[in-house]
Amino acid sequence: MGNEQSFHYEPAEGEELSTAVVTAVAEAHEEDAIEQKWLISEDIDTDALDRLFQNHQLKMTLQFEADTTTVTIIADEMGYPVITVESHR
């Protein structure tokens, strides 16, 4: 049976959501964000991802697979995105 772990990441003020996702997945893989094996651009349109949550819309959820992880982005009560990464290693 695999070792599953969950990581939470809240983007910093002004941080692009796509950058935050790359950072969160790297942390889940215990890798450096720049040197990690998974490339977001191979799976996700980063411009579209960044636009999805920029208006701080409430009740929005996005989930996708990223390498050996499941990424879930949920707008909090103020409409700000919170990223949860579940590692399936």
mmCIF file as gemmi writes it, N, C-alpha and C atoms, coordinates in Angstrom:
data_model
loop_
_atom_site.group_PDB
_atom_site.id
_atom_site.type_symbol
_atom_site.label_atom_id
_atom_site.label_alt_id
_atom_site.label_comp_id
_atom_site.label_asym_id
_atom_site.label_entity_id
_atom_site.label_seq_id
_atom_site.pdbx_PDB_ins_code
_atom_site.Cartn_x
_atom_site.Cartn_y
_atom_site.Cartn_z
_atom_site.occupancy
_atom_site.B_iso_or_equiv
_atom_site.pdbx_formal_charge
_atom_site.auth_seq_id
_atom_site.auth_asym_id
_atom_site.pdbx_PDB_model_num
ATOM 1 N N . MET Axp A 1 ? 0.843 -1.18 0 1 0 ? 1 A 1
ATOM 2 C CA . MET Axp A 1 ? 0 0 0 1 0 ? 1 A 1
ATOM 3 C C . MET Axp A 1 ? 0.882 1.234 0 1 0 ? 1 A 1
ATOM 4 N N . GLY Axp A 2 ? 0.507 2.28 -0.798 1 0 ? 2 A 1
ATOM 5 C CA . GLY Axp A 2 ? 1.316 3.486 -0.944 1 0 ? 2 A 1
ATOM 6 C C . GLY Axp A 2 ? 1.278 4.368 0.28 1 0 ? 2 A 1
ATOM 7 N N . ASN Axp A 3 ? 2.221 5.254 0.328 1 0 ? 3 A 1
ATOM 8 C CA . ASN Axp A 3 ? 2.318 6.22 1.405 1 0 ? 3 A 1
ATOM 9 C C . ASN Axp A 3 ? 1.65 7.509 0.934 1 0 ? 3 A 1
ATOM 10 N N . GLU Axp A 4 ? 0.463 7.815 1.453 1 0 ? 4 A 1
ATOM 11 C CA . GLU Axp A 4 ? -0.258 9.008 1.033 1 0 ? 4 A 1
ATOM 12 C C . GLU Axp A 4 ? -0.112 10.1 2.078 1 0 ? 4 A 1
ATOM 13 N N . GLN Axp A 5 ? 0.15 11.321 1.591 1 0 ? 5 A 1
ATOM 14 C CA . GLN Axp A 5 ? 0.27 12.474 2.465 1 0 ? 5 A 1
ATOM 15 C C . GLN Axp A 5 ? -0.493 13.623 1.843 1 0 ? 5 A 1
ATOM 16 N N . SER Axp A 6 ? -0.977 14.528 2.682 1 0 ? 6 A 1
ATOM 17 C CA . SER Axp A 6 ? -1.707 15.692 2.209 1 0 ? 6 A 1
ATOM 18 C C . SER Axp A 6 ? -0.955 16.955 2.632 1 0 ? 6 A 1
ATOM 19 N N . PHE Axp A 7 ? -0.843 17.901 1.703 1 0 ? 7 A 1
ATOM 20 C CA . PHE Axp A 7 ? -0.15 19.158 1.947 1 0 ? 7 A 1
ATOM 21 C C . PHE Axp A 7 ? -1.104 20.307 1.611 1 0 ? 7 A 1
ATOM 22 N N . HIS Axp A 8 ? -1.091 21.359 2.416 1 0 ? 8 A 1
ATOM 23 C CA . HIS Axp A 8 ? -1.908 22.542 2.157 1 0 ? 8 A 1
ATOM 24 C C . HIS Axp A 8 ? -0.977 23.707 1.857 1 0 ? 8 A 1
ATOM 25 N N . TYR Axp A 9 ? -1.37 24.514 0.905 1 0 ? 9 A 1
ATOM 26 C CA . TYR Axp A 9 ? -0.557 25.656 0.5 1 0 ? 9 A 1
ATOM 27 C C . TYR Axp A 9 ? -1.476 26.821 0.185 1 0 ? 9 A 1
ATOM 28 N N . GLU Axp A 10 ? -1.215 27.968 0.785 1 0 ? 10 A 1
ATOM 29 C CA . GLU Axp A 10 ? -1.969 29.173 0.488 1 0 ? 10 A 1
ATOM 30 C C . GLU Axp A 10 ? -1.049 30.119 -0.262 1 0 ? 10 A 1
ATOM 31 N N . PRO Axp A 11 ? -1.427 30.492 -1.489 1 0 ? 11 A 1
ATOM 32 C CA . PRO Axp A 11 ? -0.587 31.395 -2.276 1 0 ? 11 A 1
ATOM 33 C C . PRO Axp A 11 ? -0.35 32.713 -1.549 1 0 ? 11 A 1
ATOM 34 N N . ALA Axp A 12 ? 0.851 33.239 -1.687 1 0 ? 12 A 1
ATOM 35 C CA . ALA Axp A 12 ? 1.182 34.539 -1.103 1 0 ? 12 A 1
ATOM 36 C C . ALA Axp A 12 ? 0.467 35.64 -1.88 1 0 ? 12 A 1
ATOM 37 N N . GLU Axp A 13 ? 0.296 36.778 -1.261 1 0 ? 13 A 1
ATOM 38 C CA . GLU Axp A 13 ? -0.331 37.926 -1.912 1 0 ? 13 A 1
ATOM 39 C C . GLU Axp A 13 ? 0.403 38.224 -3.216 1 0 ? 13 A 1
ATOM 40 N N . GLY Axp A 14 ? -0.332 38.248 -4.319 1 0 ? 14 A 1
ATOM 41 C CA . GLY Axp A 14 ? 0.25 38.563 -5.618 1 0 ? 14 A 1
ATOM 42 C C . GLY Axp A 14 ? 0.902 37.389 -6.338 1 0 ? 14 A 1
ATOM 43 N N . GLU Axp A 15 ? 0.996 36.227 -5.693 1 0 ? 15 A 1
ATOM 44 C CA . GLU Axp A 15 ? 1.605 35.056 -6.321 1 0 ? 15 A 1
ATOM 45 C C . GLU Axp A 15 ? 0.642 34.466 -7.354 1 0 ? 15 A 1
ATOM 46 N N . GLU Axp A 16 ? 1.129 34.218 -8.556 1 0 ? 16 A 1
ATOM 47 C CA . GLU Axp A 16 ? 0.301 33.597 -9.59 1 0 ? 16 A 1
ATOM 48 C C . GLU Axp A 16 ? -0.123 32.217 -9.106 1 0 ? 16 A 1
ATOM 49 N N . LEU Axp A 17 ? -1.364 31.84 -9.386 1 0 ? 17 A 1
ATOM 50 C CA . LEU Axp A 17 ? -1.872 30.543 -8.94 1 0 ? 17 A 1
ATOM 51 C C . LEU Axp A 17 ? -1.058 29.397 -9.545 1 0 ? 17 A 1
ATOM 52 N N . SER Axp A 18 ? -0.67 29.523 -10.806 1 0 ? 18 A 1
ATOM 53 C CA . SER Axp A 18 ? 0.122 28.467 -11.441 1 0 ? 18 A 1
ATOM 54 C C . SER Axp A 18 ? 1.463 28.286 -10.732 1 0 ? 18 A 1
ATOM 55 N N . THR Axp A 19 ? 2.08 29.365 -10.302 1 0 ? 19 A 1
ATOM 56 C CA . THR Axp A 19 ? 3.338 29.286 -9.548 1 0 ? 19 A 1
ATOM 57 C C . THR Axp A 19 ? 3.108 28.614 -8.21 1 0 ? 19 A 1
ATOM 58 N N . ALA Axp A 20 ? 2.01 28.949 -7.559 1 0 ? 20 A 1
ATOM 59 C CA . ALA Axp A 20 ? 1.679 28.344 -6.264 1 0 ? 20 A 1
ATOM 60 C C . ALA Axp A 20 ? 1.457 26.839 -6.412 1 0 ? 20 A 1
ATOM 61 N N . VAL Axp A 21 ? 0.795 26.417 -7.491 1 0 ? 21 A 1
ATOM 62 C CA . VAL Axp A 21 ? 0.56 24.985 -7.725 1 0 ? 21 A 1
ATOM 63 C C . VAL Axp A 21 ? 1.891 24.266 -7.93 1 0 ? 21 A 1
ATOM 64 N N . VAL Axp A 22 ? 2.785 24.843 -8.719 1 0 ? 22 A 1
ATOM 65 C CA . VAL Axp A 22 ? 4.101 24.233 -8.946 1 0 ? 22 A 1
ATOM 66 C C . VAL Axp A 22 ? 4.842 24.085 -7.622 1 0 ? 22 A 1
ATOM 67 N N . THR Axp A 23 ? 4.803 25.116 -6.797 1 0 ? 23 A 1
ATOM 68 C CA . THR Axp A 23 ? 5.465 25.074 -5.497 1 0 ? 23 A 1
ATOM 69 C C . THR Axp A 23 ? 4.849 24.009 -4.594 1 0 ? 23 A 1
ATOM 70 N N . ALA Axp A 24 ? 3.522 23.938 -4.56 1 0 ? 24 A 1
ATOM 71 C CA . ALA Axp A 24 ? 2.844 22.96 -3.708 1 0 ? 24 A 1
ATOM 72 C C . ALA Axp A 24 ? 3.153 21.532 -4.135 1 0 ? 24 A 1
ATOM 73 N N . VAL Axp A 25 ? 3.14 21.263 -5.443 1 0 ? 25 A 1
ATOM 74 C CA . VAL Axp A 25 ? 3.451 19.916 -5.935 1 0 ? 25 A 1
ATOM 75 C C . VAL Axp A 25 ? 4.908 19.575 -5.634 1 0 ? 25 A 1
ATOM 76 N N . ALA Axp A 26 ? 5.807 20.52 -5.8 1 0 ? 26 A 1
ATOM 77 C CA . ALA Axp A 26 ? 7.223 20.281 -5.482 1 0 ? 26 A 1
ATOM 78 C C . ALA Axp A 26 ? 7.394 19.933 -4.008 1 0 ? 26 A 1
ATOM 79 N N . GLU Axp A 27 ? 6.712 20.663 -3.132 1 0 ? 27 A 1
ATOM 80 C CA . GLU Axp A 27 ? 6.795 20.365 -1.698 1 0 ? 27 A 1
ATOM 81 C C . GLU Axp A 27 ? 6.264 18.967 -1.406 1 0 ? 27 A 1
ATOM 82 N N . ALA Axp A 28 ? 5.182 18.579 -2.071 1 0 ? 28 A 1
ATOM 83 C CA . ALA Axp A 28 ? 4.624 17.239 -1.866 1 0 ? 28 A 1
ATOM 84 C C . ALA Axp A 28 ? 5.598 16.159 -2.311 1 0 ? 28 A 1
ATOM 85 N N . HIS Axp A 29 ? 6.376 16.458 -3.34 1 0 ? 29 A 1
ATOM 86 C CA . HIS Axp A 29 ? 7.368 15.5 -3.858 1 0 ? 29 A 1
ATOM 87 C C . HIS Axp A 29 ? 8.727 15.633 -3.178 1 0 ? 29 A 1
ATOM 88 N N . GLU Axp A 30 ? 8.814 16.581 -2.244 1 0 ? 30 A 1
ATOM 89 C CA . GLU Axp A 30 ? 10.088 16.872 -1.572 1 0 ? 30 A 1
ATOM 90 C C . GLU Axp A 30 ? 11.166 17.196 -2.6 1 0 ? 30 A 1
ATOM 91 N N . GLU Axp A 31 ? 10.789 18.037 -3.564 1 0 ? 31 A 1
ATOM 92 C CA . GLU Axp A 31 ? 11.693 18.481 -4.624 1 0 ? 31 A 1
ATOM 93 C C . GLU Axp A 31 ? 11.735 19.999 -4.653 1 0 ? 31 A 1
ATOM 94 N N . ASP Axp A 32 ? 12.749 20.542 -5.304 1 0 ? 32 A 1
ATOM 95 C CA . ASP Axp A 32 ? 12.837 21.964 -5.55 1 0 ? 32 A 1
ATOM 96 C C . ASP Axp A 32 ? 11.87 22.304 -6.681 1 0 ? 32 A 1
ATOM 97 N N . ALA Axp A 33 ? 11.147 23.404 -6.577 1 0 ? 33 A 1
ATOM 98 C CA . ALA Axp A 33 ? 10.139 23.761 -7.586 1 0 ? 33 A 1
ATOM 99 C C . ALA Axp A 33 ? 10.739 23.883 -8.978 1 0 ? 33 A 1
ATOM 100 N N . ILE Axp A 34 ? 11.931 24.394 -9.095 1 0 ? 34 A 1
ATOM 101 C CA . ILE Axp A 34 ? 12.559 24.584 -10.408 1 0 ? 34 A 1
ATOM 102 C C . ILE Axp A 34 ? 13.114 23.274 -10.954 1 0 ? 34 A 1
ATOM 103 N N . GLU Axp A 35 ? 13.546 22.389 -10.097 1 0 ? 35 A 1
ATOM 104 C CA . GLU Axp A 35 ? 14.187 21.147 -10.538 1 0 ? 35 A 1
ATOM 105 C C . GLU Axp A 35 ? 13.26 19.934 -10.557 1 0 ? 35 A 1
ATOM 106 N N . GLN Axp A 36 ? 11.992 20.104 -10.193 1 0 ? 36 A 1
ATOM 107 C CA . GLN Axp A 36 ? 11.1 18.947 -10.134 1 0 ? 36 A 1
ATOM 108 C C . GLN Axp A 36 ? 10.846 18.367 -11.525 1 0 ? 36 A 1
ATOM 109 N N . LYS Axp A 37 ? 10.479 17.105 -11.537 1 0 ? 37 A 1
ATOM 110 C CA . LYS Axp A 37 ? 10.277 16.379 -12.791 1 0 ? 37 A 1
ATOM 111 C C . LYS Axp A 37 ? 8.967 16.755 -13.476 1 0 ? 37 A 1
ATOM 112 N N . TRP Axp A 38 ? 7.914 17.045 -12.706 1 0 ? 38 A 1
ATOM 113 C CA . TRP Axp A 38 ? 6.615 17.388 -13.285 1 0 ? 38 A 1
ATOM 114 C C . TRP Axp A 38 ? 6.646 18.812 -13.816 1 0 ? 38 A 1
ATOM 115 N N . LEU Axp A 39 ? 6.199 18.994 -15.05 1 0 ? 39 A 1
ATOM 116 C CA . LEU Axp A 39 ? 6.109 20.318 -15.654 1 0 ? 39 A 1
ATOM 117 C C . LEU Axp A 39 ? 4.641 20.678 -15.824 1 0 ? 39 A 1
ATOM 118 N N . ILE Axp A 40 ? 4.202 21.723 -15.161 1 0 ? 40 A 1
ATOM 119 C CA . ILE Axp A 40 ? 2.799 22.117 -15.189 1 0 ? 40 A 1
ATOM 120 C C . ILE Axp A 40 ? 2.319 22.372 -16.609 1 0 ? 40 A 1
ATOM 121 N N . SER Axp A 41 ? 3.173 22.933 -17.448 1 0 ? 41 A 1
ATOM 122 C CA . SER Axp A 41 ? 2.767 23.292 -18.808 1 0 ? 41 A 1
ATOM 123 C C . SER Axp A 41 ? 2.425 22.083 -19.676 1 0 ? 41 A 1
ATOM 124 N N . GLU Axp A 42 ? 2.842 20.886 -19.267 1 0 ? 42 A 1
ATOM 125 C CA . GLU Axp A 42 ? 2.502 19.678 -20.015 1 0 ? 42 A 1
ATOM 126 C C . GLU Axp A 42 ? 1.067 19.214 -19.732 1 0 ? 42 A 1
ATOM 127 N N . ASP Axp A 43 ? 0.483 19.665 -18.625 1 0 ? 43 A 1
ATOM 128 C CA . ASP Axp A 43 ? -0.847 19.217 -18.219 1 0 ? 43 A 1
ATOM 129 C C . ASP Axp A 43 ? -1.894 20.323 -18.126 1 0 ? 43 A 1
ATOM 130 N N . ILE Axp A 44 ? -1.466 21.547 -17.874 1 0 ? 44 A 1
ATOM 131 C CA . ILE Axp A 44 ? -2.394 22.629 -17.537 1 0 ? 44 A 1
ATOM 132 C C . ILE Axp A 44 ? -2.091 23.869 -18.375 1 0 ? 44 A 1
ATOM 133 N N . ASP Axp A 45 ? -3.142 24.548 -18.819 1 0 ? 45 A 1
ATOM 134 C CA . ASP Axp A 45 ? -2.996 25.863 -19.445 1 0 ? 45 A 1
ATOM 135 C C . ASP Axp A 45 ? -2.824 26.859 -18.29 1 0 ? 45 A 1
ATOM 136 N N . THR Axp A 46 ? -1.603 27.299 -18.066 1 0 ? 46 A 1
ATOM 137 C CA . THR Axp A 46 ? -1.309 28.124 -16.888 1 0 ? 46 A 1
ATOM 138 C C . THR Axp A 46 ? -2.001 29.484 -16.938 1 0 ? 46 A 1
ATOM 139 N N . ASP Axp A 47 ? -2.146 30.063 -18.116 1 0 ? 47 A 1
ATOM 140 C CA . ASP Axp A 47 ? -2.847 31.352 -18.217 1 0 ? 47 A 1
ATOM 141 C C . ASP Axp A 47 ? -4.305 31.202 -17.78 1 0 ? 47 A 1
ATOM 142 N N . ALA Axp A 48 ? -4.95 30.125 -18.22 1 0 ? 48 A 1
ATOM 143 C CA . ALA Axp A 48 ? -6.344 29.874 -17.833 1 0 ? 48 A 1
ATOM 144 C C . ALA Axp A 48 ? -6.45 29.618 -16.331 1 0 ? 48 A 1
ATOM 145 N N . LEU Axp A 49 ? -5.515 28.862 -15.779 1 0 ? 49 A 1
ATOM 146 C CA . LEU Axp A 49 ? -5.518 28.586 -14.343 1 0 ? 49 A 1
ATOM 147 C C . LEU Axp A 49 ? -5.397 29.881 -13.553 1 0 ? 49 A 1
ATOM 148 N N . ASP Axp A 50 ? -4.486 30.741 -13.952 1 0 ? 50 A 1
ATOM 149 C CA . ASP Axp A 50 ? -4.292 32.008 -13.24 1 0 ? 50 A 1
ATOM 150 C C . ASP Axp A 50 ? -5.54 32.886 -13.291 1 0 ? 50 A 1
ATOM 151 N N . ARG Axp A 51 ? -6.276 32.85 -14.393 1 0 ? 51 A 1
ATOM 152 C CA . ARG Axp A 51 ? -7.484 33.674 -14.526 1 0 ? 51 A 1
ATOM 153 C C . ARG Axp A 51 ? -8.67 33.128 -13.739 1 0 ? 51 A 1
ATOM 154 N N . LEU Axp A 52 ? -8.719 31.816 -13.521 1 0 ? 52 A 1
ATOM 155 C CA . LEU Axp A 52 ? -9.885 31.211 -12.871 1 0 ? 52 A 1
ATOM 156 C C . LEU Axp A 52 ? -10.221 31.818 -11.518 1 0 ? 52 A 1
ATOM 157 N N . PHE Axp A 53 ? -9.229 32.065 -10.705 1 0 ? 53 A 1
ATOM 158 C CA . PHE Axp A 53 ? -9.479 32.508 -9.333 1 0 ? 53 A 1
ATOM 159 C C . PHE Axp A 53 ? -9.143 33.984 -9.116 1 0 ? 53 A 1
ATOM 160 N N . GLN Axp A 54 ? -8.799 34.714 -10.163 1 0 ? 54 A 1
ATOM 161 C CA . GLN Axp A 54 ? -8.336 36.083 -9.956 1 0 ? 54 A 1
ATOM 162 C C . GLN Axp A 54 ? -9.429 37.039 -9.5 1 0 ? 54 A 1
ATOM 163 N N . ASN Axp A 55 ? -10.675 36.746 -9.771 1 0 ? 55 A 1
ATOM 164 C CA . ASN Axp A 55 ? -11.756 37.621 -9.324 1 0 ? 55 A 1
ATOM 165 C C . ASN Axp A 55 ? -12.292 37.24 -7.953 1 0 ? 55 A 1
ATOM 166 N N . HIS Axp A 56 ? -11.624 36.296 -7.299 1 0 ? 56 A 1
ATOM 167 C CA . HIS Axp A 56 ? -12.002 35.841 -5.956 1 0 ? 56 A 1
ATOM 168 C C . HIS Axp A 56 ? -13.472 35.417 -5.893 1 0 ? 56 A 1
ATOM 169 N N . GLN Axp A 57 ? -13.84 34.573 -6.844 1 0 ? 57 A 1
ATOM 170 C CA . GLN Axp A 57 ? -15.204 34.051 -6.879 1 0 ? 57 A 1
ATOM 171 C C . GLN Axp A 57 ? -15.366 33 -5.785 1 0 ? 57 A 1
ATOM 172 N N . LEU Axp A 58 ? -16.484 33.056 -5.095 1 0 ? 58 A 1
ATOM 173 C CA . LEU Axp A 58 ? -16.748 32.102 -4.03 1 0 ? 58 A 1
ATOM 174 C C . LEU Axp A 58 ? -17.25 30.783 -4.591 1 0 ? 58 A 1
ATOM 175 N N . LYS Axp A 59 ? -17.141 29.74 -3.793 1 0 ? 59 A 1
ATOM 176 C CA . LYS Axp A 59 ? -17.675 28.415 -4.1 1 0 ? 59 A 1
ATOM 177 C C . LYS Axp A 59 ? -17.124 27.851 -5.415 1 0 ? 59 A 1
ATOM 178 N N . MET Axp A 60 ? -15.839 27.979 -5.604 1 0 ? 60 A 1
ATOM 179 C CA . MET Axp A 60 ? -15.205 27.427 -6.79 1 0 ? 60 A 1
ATOM 180 C C . MET Axp A 60 ? -14.21 26.359 -6.373 1 0 ? 60 A 1
ATOM 181 N N . THR Axp A 61 ? -14.233 25.22 -7.067 1 0 ? 61 A 1
ATOM 182 C CA . THR Axp A 61 ? -13.308 24.133 -6.799 1 0 ? 61 A 1
ATOM 183 C C . THR Axp A 61 ? -12.774 23.613 -8.119 1 0 ? 61 A 1
ATOM 184 N N . LEU Axp A 62 ? -11.484 23.321 -8.147 1 0 ? 62 A 1
ATOM 185 C CA . LEU Axp A 62 ? -10.834 22.73 -9.313 1 0 ? 62 A 1
ATOM 186 C C . LEU Axp A 62 ? -9.963 21.587 -8.813 1 0 ? 62 A 1
ATOM 187 N N . GLN Axp A 63 ? -10.046 20.438 -9.476 1 0 ? 63 A 1
ATOM 188 C CA . GLN Axp A 63 ? -9.224 19.29 -9.082 1 0 ? 63 A 1
ATOM 189 C C . GLN Axp A 63 ? -8.625 18.66 -10.335 1 0 ? 63 A 1
ATOM 190 N N . PHE Axp A 64 ? -7.345 18.292 -10.263 1 0 ? 64 A 1
ATOM 191 C CA . PHE Axp A 64 ? -6.681 17.634 -11.38 1 0 ? 64 A 1
ATOM 192 C C . PHE Axp A 64 ? -5.528 16.787 -10.875 1 0 ? 64 A 1
ATOM 193 N N . GLU Axp A 65 ? -5.08 15.859 -11.717 1 0 ? 65 A 1
ATOM 194 C CA . GLU Axp A 65 ? -3.941 15.002 -11.404 1 0 ? 65 A 1
ATOM 195 C C . GLU Axp A 65 ? -2.664 15.681 -11.878 1 0 ? 65 A 1
ATOM 196 N N . ALA Axp A 66 ? -1.651 15.638 -11.066 1 0 ? 66 A 1
ATOM 197 C CA . ALA Axp A 66 ? -0.347 16.203 -11.395 1 0 ? 66 A 1
ATOM 198 C C . ALA Axp A 66 ? 0.709 15.193 -10.981 1 0 ? 66 A 1
ATOM 199 N N . ASP Axp A 67 ? 1.206 14.432 -11.95 1 0 ? 67 A 1
ATOM 200 C CA . ASP Axp A 67 ? 2.215 13.41 -11.691 1 0 ? 67 A 1
ATOM 201 C C . ASP Axp A 67 ? 1.625 12.384 -10.723 1 0 ? 67 A 1
ATOM 202 N N . THR Axp A 68 ? 2.21 12.2 -9.57 1 0 ? 68 A 1
ATOM 203 C CA . THR Axp A 68 ? 1.716 11.219 -8.592 1 0 ? 68 A 1
ATOM 204 C C . THR Axp A 68 ? 0.926 11.901 -7.479 1 0 ? 68 A 1
ATOM 205 N N . THR Axp A 69 ? 0.282 13.032 -7.811 1 0 ? 69 A 1
ATOM 206 C CA . THR Axp A 69 ? -0.492 13.77 -6.819 1 0 ? 69 A 1
ATOM 207 C C . THR Axp A 69 ? -1.848 14.167 -7.386 1 0 ? 69 A 1
ATOM 208 N N . THR Axp A 70 ? -2.767 14.447 -6.481 1 0 ? 70 A 1
ATOM 209 C CA . THR Axp A 70 ? -4.042 15.054 -6.838 1 0 ? 70 A 1
ATOM 210 C C . THR Axp A 70 ? -4.035 16.459 -6.26 1 0 ? 70 A 1
ATOM 211 N N . VAL Axp A 71 ? -4.238 17.449 -7.114 1 0 ? 71 A 1
ATOM 212 C CA . VAL Axp A 71 ? -4.263 18.843 -6.689 1 0 ? 71 A 1
ATOM 213 C C . VAL Axp A 71 ? -5.713 19.3 -6.63 1 0 ? 71 A 1
ATOM 214 N N . THR Axp A 72 ? -6.096 19.881 -5.499 1 0 ? 72 A 1
ATOM 215 C CA . THR Axp A 72 ? -7.433 20.447 -5.341 1 0 ? 72 A 1
ATOM 216 C C . THR Axp A 72 ? -7.272 21.907 -4.939 1 0 ? 72 A 1
ATOM 217 N N . ILE Axp A 73 ? -7.941 22.781 -5.681 1 0 ? 73 A 1
ATOM 218 C CA . ILE Axp A 73 ? -7.919 24.208 -5.37 1 0 ? 73 A 1
ATOM 219 C C . ILE Axp A 73 ? -9.346 24.603 -5.017 1 0 ? 73 A 1
ATOM 220 N N . ILE Axp A 74 ? -9.5 25.155 -3.822 1 0 ? 74 A 1
ATOM 221 C CA . ILE Axp A 74 ? -10.827 25.556 -3.338 1 0 ? 74 A 1
ATOM 222 C C . ILE Axp A 74 ? -10.755 27.015 -2.91 1 0 ? 74 A 1
ATOM 223 N N . ALA Axp A 75 ? -11.735 27.801 -3.343 1 0 ? 75 A 1
ATOM 224 C CA . ALA Axp A 75 ? -11.811 29.176 -2.881 1 0 ? 75 A 1
ATOM 225 C C . ALA Axp A 75 ? -12.285 29.171 -1.43 1 0 ? 75 A 1
ATOM 226 N N . ASP Axp A 76 ? -11.554 29.875 -0.556 1 0 ? 76 A 1
ATOM 227 C CA . ASP Axp A 76 ? -11.961 29.938 0.846 1 0 ? 76 A 1
ATOM 228 C C . ASP Axp A 76 ? -13.162 30.87 0.997 1 0 ? 76 A 1
ATOM 229 N N . GLU Axp A 77 ? -13.572 31.158 2.236 1 0 ? 77 A 1
ATOM 230 C CA . GLU Axp A 77 ? -14.775 31.954 2.472 1 0 ? 77 A 1
ATOM 231 C C . GLU Axp A 77 ? -14.676 33.375 1.91 1 0 ? 77 A 1
ATOM 232 N N . MET Axp A 78 ? -13.478 33.852 1.639 1 0 ? 78 A 1
ATOM 233 C CA . MET Axp A 78 ? -13.288 35.176 1.051 1 0 ? 78 A 1
ATOM 234 C C . MET Axp A 78 ? -13.021 35.105 -0.458 1 0 ? 78 A 1
ATOM 235 N N . GLY Axp A 79 ? -13.017 33.897 -1.004 1 0 ? 79 A 1
ATOM 236 C CA . GLY Axp A 79 ? -12.784 33.728 -2.429 1 0 ? 79 A 1
ATOM 237 C C . GLY Axp A 79 ? -11.328 33.546 -2.805 1 0 ? 79 A 1
ATOM 238 N N . TYR Axp A 80 ? -10.435 33.44 -1.814 1 0 ? 80 A 1
ATOM 239 C CA . TYR Axp A 80 ? -9.017 33.252 -2.089 1 0 ? 80 A 1
ATOM 240 C C . TYR Axp A 80 ? -8.714 31.76 -2.211 1 0 ? 80 A 1
ATOM 241 N N . PRO Axp A 81 ? -7.882 31.37 -3.171 1 0 ? 81 A 1
ATOM 242 C CA . PRO Axp A 81 ? -7.618 29.946 -3.383 1 0 ? 81 A 1
ATOM 243 C C . PRO Axp A 81 ? -6.717 29.335 -2.309 1 0 ? 81 A 1
ATOM 244 N N . VAL Axp A 82 ? -7.075 28.127 -1.908 1 0 ? 82 A 1
ATOM 245 C CA . VAL Axp A 82 ? -6.255 27.313 -1.009 1 0 ? 82 A 1
ATOM 246 C C . VAL Axp A 82 ? -5.991 26.014 -1.754 1 0 ? 82 A 1
ATOM 247 N N . ILE Axp A 83 ? -4.738 25.622 -1.804 1 0 ? 83 A 1
ATOM 248 C CA . ILE Axp A 83 ? -4.336 24.442 -2.571 1 0 ? 83 A 1
ATOM 249 C C . ILE Axp A 83 ? -4.07 23.284 -1.627 1 0 ? 83 A 1
ATOM 250 N N . THR Axp A 84 ? -4.642 22.136 -1.935 1 0 ? 84 A 1
ATOM 251 C CA . THR Axp A 84 ? -4.351 20.904 -1.218 1 0 ? 84 A 1
ATOM 252 C C . THR Axp A 84 ? -3.761 19.929 -2.221 1 0 ? 84 A 1
ATOM 253 N N . VAL Axp A 85 ? -2.633 19.34 -1.864 1 0 ? 85 A 1
ATOM 254 C CA . VAL Axp A 85 ? -1.97 18.37 -2.724 1 0 ? 85 A 1
ATOM 255 C C . VAL Axp A 85 ? -1.904 17.054 -1.956 1 0 ? 85 A 1
ATOM 256 N N . GLU Axp A 86 ? -2.466 16.01 -2.54 1 0 ? 86 A 1
ATOM 257 C CA . GLU Axp A 86 ? -2.404 14.68 -1.953 1 0 ? 86 A 1
ATOM 258 C C . GLU Axp A 86 ? -1.398 13.856 -2.738 1 0 ? 86 A 1
ATOM 259 N N . SER Axp A 87 ? -0.34 13.47 -2.074 1 0 ? 87 A 1
ATOM 260 C CA . SER Axp A 87 ? 0.711 12.685 -2.699 1 0 ? 87 A 1
ATOM 261 C C . SER Axp A 87 ? 0.346 11.215 -2.617 1 0 ? 87 A 1
ATOM 262 N N . HIS Axp A 88 ? 0.475 10.493 -3.75 1 0 ? 88 A 1
ATOM 263 C CA . HIS Axp A 88 ? 0.13 9.073 -3.81 1 0 ? 88 A 1
ATOM 264 C C . HIS Axp A 88 ? 1.376 8.205 -3.969 1 0 ? 88 A 1
ATOM 265 N N . ARG Axp A 89 ? 2.452 8.591 -3.347 1 0 ? 89 A 1
ATOM 266 C CA . ARG Axp A 89 ? 3.705 7.842 -3.456 1 0 ? 89 A 1
ATOM 267 C C . ARG Axp A 89 ? 3.724 6.728 -2.455 1 0 ? 89 A 1
